[in-house]
Amino acid sequence: MPFPFVGDDKSTIARLLNTLPQVGQLEWIGIRPVRRAPMVPMQEATVETDRHLSGDHARPKSGGKRQITLIQAEHLPAVAGYLGLTEAVDPARLRRNLVVSGLNLLALKNRQVRIGDEVVLEITGECHPCSRMEEELGPGGYNAMRGHGGLTARILHGGTIRVGDAVQVVAAT
């Protein structure tokens, strides 16, 4: 059932969607050099337009919706809490490429974000957990990740990204 808009609600919702904090930070970058290999943390990486992170084994199709994956730093302690751990989960264990803090990534579906000065991503959808989470995190890992698995994105413009770069919403035109 569609959201029940009444009167001026559409413009109100549009205004509300534009009030989220507009600048976050890139906290972590990781690549998987070969399938099923451990993630390799990087301080900087090259993002290839309409492809993937350079050095990552993934070879998504041109125009694909899952060229790069992101997860919120704020979700790492939540996942750990569901697993009964006392410290945040190491992002390398979750097999996502980028960890971002300070932005509610779920609020950005179908929006664009700029990382650093060059890279522009279009957030395309949720990155649902897979059975590897049970393998990596132990019993309950899959369910701990549900709703906290991050997002997928298409790479609209590549370039170099670095840990510490600003991540900001690109204004809708």
Rosetta blueprint (number, residue, H / E / L):
1 M L
2 P L
3 F L
4 P L
5 F L
6 V L
7 G L
8 D L
9 D H
10 K H
11 S H
12 T H
13 I H
14 A H
15 R H
16 L H
17 L H
18 N L
19 T L
20 L L
21 P L
22 Q L
23 V E
24 G E
25 Q E
26 L E
27 E E
28 W E
29 I E
30 G E
31 I E
32 R L
33 P L
34 V L
35 R L
36 R L
37 A L
38 P L
39 M L
40 V E
41 P E
42 M E
43 Q L
44 E E
45 A E
46 T E
47 V E
48 E L
49 T L
50 D L
51 R L
52 H L
53 L E
54 S L
55 G L
56 D L
57 H L
58 A L
59 R L
60 P L
61 K L
62 S L
63 G L
64 G L
65 K L
66 R L
67 Q L
68 I E
69 T E
70 L E
71 I E
72 Q E
73 A L
74 E L
75 H H
76 L H
77 P H
78 A H
79 V H
80 A H
81 G H
82 Y H
83 L L
84 G L
85 L L
86 T L
87 E L
88 A L
89 V L
90 D L
91 P H
92 A H
93 R H
94 L H
95 R L
96 R L
97 N L
98 L E
99 V E
100 V E
101 S E
102 G L
103 L L
104 N L
105 L H
106 L H
107 A H
108 L H
109 K L
110 N L
111 R L
112 Q E
113 V E
114 R E
115 I E
116 G L
117 D L
118 E L
119 V E
120 V E
121 L E
122 E E
123 I E
124 T E
125 G E
126 E E
127 C L
128 H L
129 P L
130 C L
131 S L
132 R H
133 M H
134 E H
135 E H
136 E H
137 L H
138 G L
139 P L
140 G L
141 G H
142 Y H
143 N H
144 A H
145 M H
146 R L
147 G L
148 H L
149 G L
150 G L
151 L E
152 T E
153 A E
154 R E
155 I E
156 L E
157 H E
158 G L
159 G E
160 T E
161 I E
162 R E
163 V L
164 G L
165 D L
166 A E
167 V E
168 Q E
169 V E
170 V L
171 A L
172 A L
173 T L
